[in-house]
Amino acid sequence: MSLQGHIVELQRRHDALKKEIEQEQLHPQTDELKILELKRKKLQIKDELAKLSISETRH
């Protein structure tokens, strides 16, 4: 997979997690631990995207 393809896939996963978090927060009995885990995964993806963006601009 090309670098650009990897970035696009990470952005897709980031957006999917964002939507999943929003849906979880709509439930009357919100599972806070699940939301925290989803947010942690979303942040990891965001960090990876930032690293890839930096390396992409250096090339």
C-alpha positions, 0 to 999 in steps of 0.5 A, spaced: 500 500 500 502 506 498 503 512 503 497 516 500 493 509 500 495 508 508 493 515 510 486 515 506 485 508 510 487 511 517 483 517 515 477 512 514 478 509 520 478 515 524 472 518 521 468 511 523 471 511 530 468 518 531 461 516 528 461 510 533 463 515 539 458 519 537 453 514 537 455 511 543 454 518 547 447 518 544 445 512 548 441 513 555 446 508 558 453 510 556 458 505 556 464 510 559 469 505 558 467 503 551 467 510 549 474 511 553 477 505 549 474 508 542 477 515 544 484 512 545 484 508 538 482 514 535 487 518 538 492 513 536 490 513 529 491 521 529 498 521 532 500 516 526 497 520 521 501 526 524 507 522 523 505 520 516 504 527 514 510 529 517 514 524 513 510 525 507 512 533 507 520 531 508 520 527 502 
